[in-house]
C-alpha cells in the first residue's frame, strides 16, 4: 500500500524499492498507519491531480523532504536549521544547505502541514501534543507554531541547532520560539521588524532596515554551520533556484490567461510554494524537472480546452491562500463553478502587480534583493498597502470577486479582514465573501458548514457576470 502511495508521488519502481525502508521508518515515527496511507491515496486522487506527471513529481519532492527532515541526523546532518513563514531568511538557509552536505535547512511546520495535513489529514496528534504544553487550545494560537512545538515534544523531528524567528506579521512567533528555545536548549536568532506601515514613502527605509537584518542573520547562520554565508554564495543559490521560480511564474501566467482554469487550486498551491520553500540540494533537480513537466502538461490542457471548472467560470482572488491541510474548501468552490485563479501570495504592493520590480535592485547585493522581495509582498505589508494591492489586482486581472479567508488564529491577519472587504467592495464594486476558519488547522470548521455561503456567493458572481455583459 505504501508503494502505491509513492507511485502516486512520482517515484519510479526502482526508487520505490530503494526508498521503502526509510519511508516506512518515517511513517512509523510519525504514527502513520496503513489506514492513513489509504486515506492519503484517496485524498491525492481527489485534490492533487496525480494524472499529471508533473504533479506526481511535485508531491514526490514534498515526500522526500519529509523523509529528509525526520531522518536528518541518521543521514549525517550535523547542523539543522529551522525557520518558518513569514521569513526573509529562506535564501540564506538554502545557501547553507546547498553549500554543505552536513547542513539541513527546512520550514518543518509548513512542510508537515502540507504532507501530514493535506495528504494524510493526520495533524491532530501533533497539535494536541502542543496543546498539552504551553499552547493551550481555544485561544487562537498559531497552528504552525503548534506543529513546530508538537513535533519536538513527540520527538518526531530531530532537535535543531538554530531557530530563526521573524515576527514581521506574526505577533507570537518570537515569543513562542523563545519558549521553545529555553525548553529544548536550541539557540534562536530573531530577525527584527519595522512597523513603519504608514505608506509607500517609507518603503526604502523599510527595505534598508530589513537588508541589515538579513545580513545579520547570515552572520549568525555562518557561526552555527561553521562557514561564512557570503553574498556570492547567496547569489549562486538564488541562480540555482531561479529556473524553478521562472517556470512557476510561467505556470501562473498561463493560468491567468486560460479559460477554463486548467489545474485545481489545491494542486497549484503546492507548486507555488516551491518558489519559497528551502529544500535539500539533492532534491533540486527533481523539483526543477517536476515544474518543467507540469508546465508542458498544462500548456497541452489549455490548448485542448480542458479545465477543472466550466469555461467562463467566475474568476476569483483567494486570500490568504487555500487552507493548506484542508483542500476540500477549494474543491467545494470548484465544484460550484468558481475559478480560484490567484491567491494573495502572488500579488505585490503598491498596485497589485504580479511580480515586484527588481530592476531597481538589479545591481545591489543579495541582502537588498531579499529585503526588496519581502517588503514588496502584499501579505507582509501593512493594511493600507494591502487593501490597495488587492483592489489593484482585481482591476488589472478583470476579476469577478474575492473569496477572503478570515484566518482567526492570526491576530495580525484577522485584524484587517473586514478592512479588505470594505475597501475592495467600495473601490471595485466586486463582491467579497469572508469565510471564518484557519489556514493551517482544519479542526475548527468544515467545508460542509460553509457550503451554503459559498453557494450563494457563486450565484452572486454569476449574476454579476450576466449584469456586466448586459451593460457592456
N, C-alpha and C positions, 0 to 999 in steps of 0.2 A: 504493500500500500504506500509506503514511503517512497519507493522507487517511482511509482506512478506520479506522486506529487512532484518529485524532482524532474520528471519528464515534462510536466506542465510548466515547470520553471526553466525550461530550455536546456536542461542537461542532456548530453548525448549518452548513449548506453555505456560507453567506456567511462565517461565522467561520473555516471551514477554508481558504477561498481567501485570506483576509487573514492567517491565521496560518502557512501553509505555509512561506513563505520563512524566517521566524525559526526555526520548528521544525526545518527541515532544517539550518539553520546550527548549531543547538544539538546536534542528533543527530550531525552531522559532528564537532563539537568533542569530544563525549563518546565518539566511536568506535563509535556505533551503526550497524549495517548493516541492510540490508533483511531479512536473516535474523533479526536481533534484533527488528525491528519485527513480523515474522510471529510470532515466539515470544511477544512481548508480547500480541498479539491473542489467541493461544490461551490464555495464562495468565489474561488478563482474563475471557475467556468461562468458564473453568473455575472461577475462585476468587472473582470480584468481582461477579457477578450484573449484567451490563450490560443485562439485560432490564428492570431497574428504571431508570426515567428519573433518579430521584434519585441512584442510584449512578453512572450515567454522568456526571452533573454534578459529583458529588463528585470523581471521578477527573479531570475537567476542571480543577478547581481545583488539584489537585496538579500536573497537567501544565503549567498556566500558571505556577505558582510555580517550577517547574524552569526554564522558559524565562526568567522574570524574573531568576532567580538568575544563570544563565550569562551573560545579556546585560545585566546591571545597569549596567555602565559605558557600553556603547553606548547605553543608554536614558536616559542623563543622570543616573544616580545618583552624586552627588558624595561621599556618605558611606555606607559599607556596614558594618553591624554584624553580627557573627557571634556566636551563642551556641549552647548545646546543652542537652539534658536531662541531669541534673536542673537546674532553674534557678528562681529566683524573679524573673527579670527579663523574662519574656515580655510582661507588661503595659507595662513601661517602654519596651522597644524597639518594641513595636507603637505606643505613643503617639508615639514619634519619627517612625516611618514614616508614620503616619496624618496627622501634622501638617505634613509637608513632602514634596513630590514629588521632592525631591533626596536623600531618605534611603531606604535599603533595609535591612530587618531580617529575618533568617532563621535557622533552625536548619539549616545546609546539610547536615550529615551525616545527620540524621533524614530530611529531605526526599529526599535521594538514596537512602537505604536503602529508603524506601517505593517510589520510582518506578523507579530503575535496578535495585533488588533485587527488590521484589515484582512489578512489571510485567514487567521485561525479563530478570531473572536475569543481570545483567551487572555485578556488583560486583568480580569477581576482578582486572581490570587496575588498578583504583584501590587495592584493598587491597594488591596486590603492589607497587605503587609506594611505598606507605608502608613496607612491609616491607624494601624495599631501602634505606630511610633508617634512622632510629634505632629504629623499632618492629619489632624482629626477630620472625619467625614462630616459633610454637611455645612462646611464653612467656606466653600469655593476656593480651596487650594488648587493650584495648577496641577493638572494630571501629568504633565511632563515631568515636573519635579517629583511627584509621587512615584512615577515609574523609575526615575533615577534612584530614588531612595529605596523603593521596594526591591529592585533588582539587587542592590547591595545588601539589604537586610536579609534576603533569602540566599545570598551567596551565589547568585546565578551568573553574575559577571565578575571578572577579577577586580580587585582593588586597584584604583588608578594611581598614577604618580603625580597628576596635576589635574585640578578642575579649573576651567576657565569660565568665569561668570560675568555676564553683561546685563545690566538692568535698564537698557535704553527704552524698552517699552514695558518691562515687567517689574513690578514693584516688590516682588517677593523672592525672585530667584537668587539675588545676592544674599539675602538674609538666610534663606534655606540652605544655600551652598556653604555658608559659614557653619551652620549646624552640622551638615554632612561632613565638612572638613574636620570639625572638632571630634565628632563621634568616630569616624573611620581613620583619623590621622592622615588625611590627604591634603597636601598643600593646595591652596586656592589662589588664583590670580583674578583680580577684579579689573574689568575694563570700565573705567568711569564714564559718566554720561553728562551731557549738557541738556538742559531743558529750556533752551532759548527758542521756544516754539512760537515766537510772535509773528514771524513772516519770512518771506524769501530773502529779505535783506540780511538776515543772519546766517544764511546758508554757508557762505565762505568761512566765516568764523567757526561755525559748527564743523565743517569739513576739516579745517586745520586742527581743531581740538581732537577729533577722532583719529586723524593721521598720527598725532603724537601718542595717543593711547594705544593704537595698533602697533606702533614701533616699540613701545614699552612692553607690550605683550610678546612681541617677537624676541625681545631680550630675555624675558622670563622663560619662554619655551626653550630657548637655547641653553639656558642654565640647567634646566631639568634634563634635556636629552643629551647634553654634553658636547654640542657643537653649535656654532653660530647659525642662526636662520638669517642669511644675508638677503639683501634686496635682489641680487642676481638669482638666488635660489627661489625666492618667491615668484620672480618673473618667469623663470623656467617652468615652475609648477603651473602657473597660470596658462602658459602656452600649451602644456601637456593636456590640460583640461579644456582648452579653447575649442577643440573640434566638437566635443560633446555639447558645449554651450551653443555653438553656432548651429549645429544640427537641430537642437531642441528649439531654437528660435525659428528655424525654417519650418519646423512642425507647427509651432504656434501660429506663424503667419499663414500656413496652409489651412489650419482650422478656421482662422478668422475670415479667410477668403472663400470658404467652402459652404455649400448649401446642397445637401444636408450635412450636418456635422458628422465627420467620419469615425469618431472614436468616443468611447464613454468618458465621462468626466472623471470617474474614479481611476480609470486606467491612465489617462493623460496626466493626472496629478502625480502618479509615481514617476513618470518620465520627467516632468518639470522639476521635481525636487532633486533630480540627479545633477542639475546645474550647481546646487548649493551644498549638497552633502559631501563631506570628506569620505573618501573610501581608499582602500588599500591599493598600492601601486600595482599589485598583481591582478586587480580587477579592472584596471583602466582600459585595457584593450577590449575586454568583454563588454564594458559599458559603452565604449565607442561603437563597437560592432552592433550592439543592440539598437541604439538610436538610429544608426545609419540604415539598418534593415527596416526599421519601423517607418522611417520617412518614405522609403520606396513603396512600402505596402500601402501607406496612407495616400500617397500620390495615385496609386493604382485604384484605390477605392473611390477617390474623388473623381477620377476620370470616368469611372463606371457608374457614378451617381449613387453610390452606396453610402448609407449613413445609419446612425443609431436613433435618429428622430426623423419625422417626415420632412420632406422638402418644404421650405417656407416656415418652419417652426420658429416661434419667438426666440430672439437672440438675447441672452441674459448674462449679466455680470454677476458672479458669485463672490460674495465677500464673507468672511476672510478667505477660506478655502473650503472645499468639500471635507466634511468631518473625516479625519484620517482612518480611525478604526471602524467607521460605520458608513460603508459605501452605499447603504440602502437608501439614504436620503437623495443622493444624486440619481440613483436608479429610479426612484419614485418620480423625480422631476422629468426624467427622460421618458418614463412610461406615460406621463401626462402630456408629452409633446413639447417640452421645454429644452432648448439647446443651451447648456451651461457653457457658453463659448469661451469665457475668460474669467480668471479669478483676480482678486485684488493684488495678489503677489506678483502679477505681471505688469502692473502699471506703476508709473513713476510721477513724482511731482516735478513741476507745479501744475501741469495741464493734462495729466492722464496719458502721456506718451508711453509707448511700449518698451522703450529702452532708454536708459539715461544717456545724456550727451557726454560721451567720453572724450571728445575732441579736445576739450579744454584742459584735460589732464593727460593727454597723449604722451607728452614728453616729461611728465613728472614721475616720481618714484612710486613703487607699488603700494606703499602705505597710503599715499594720497589717492590712488585709484580705488583701493578698498574703501577708504573713507567716503569718496565720491559716490560709489555704488550704494553704500549704506545709507547715506543721507538723502539720496535721490529716491529711495523706495517709498511708495505710498504707505505701506504698512508700518514703517518705522518713522513716520513723520507725525507732527502734531496735528490735532483735529482740524485746525484751519487749513492746512495744506492738504490734509487727507480728503476732506469733503470736496475740495475743488478738483483734485485729481480724479476722484470717482465720477463726478459730474462731467469733467472733461472727456474721460474715456467713453462715457455713454454717448456723448455728442459725436466724437470722432469716429466711433465704430458703428454709429447708427443702430444702437441697441434698442430693445423694446422694453426693458425693465431691469430691476436689480433685485436679486434674492440675497438678503443680508443675514448672515448667521450671527445672532446675538450670543457671543461667547461669554457666558456669565461667570465662568471661573477665572476670567482675566479682568481684573478691576480696571485696567487701563483701556482695553479694547471694548469692554462692555459699556464704559462711560459714554463713549461718543456714538454708539449705535443709532440712537434716535436722532442725534445731530445729523448723521449721514442721511438718514431717511428724510428728515425735514428739508435739508438743503438740496438734495438731489431732486426731490419731487418739485420743489419750488423753482429750481434752476432749469430743469429739463422737461418737466411735465410728465415724466415717466413714473409708473407705479413702482414702489419699493415695498417688498414684503420682508419684515423682520421676524425671523424664527428663533425662539429661545432654545438653547442647547449647549453642548460642549464639543469643541473641535477635537479634543483628544481623549475624552472619556464617554463612552456610549451608554453608561448605566442610567442616566437621568432623563432620558427621553427615548422615544422610538419614532421611526418614520411613520408608523401607523397612526400615532397620536397627532401628527402634523398633516396627515393626508388631506383632511377637509380644507385646511387653509391653503395648501399648495394647489389643490384642485380649483379653488375659487380664484387663486392668483393666475393660474393657467388660462382660465376663461377670460379674465380681465385683460391679459396680454393679447389674446387672440382677438378680442373685441377692439382693442386699441389698434391692432394691425388693420382691421377692416375699416375703422374710422379714418385712419390716416390715408389709406388707399383711396377711400371715397372722396376725402377732402382734396387729395392730390389730383 
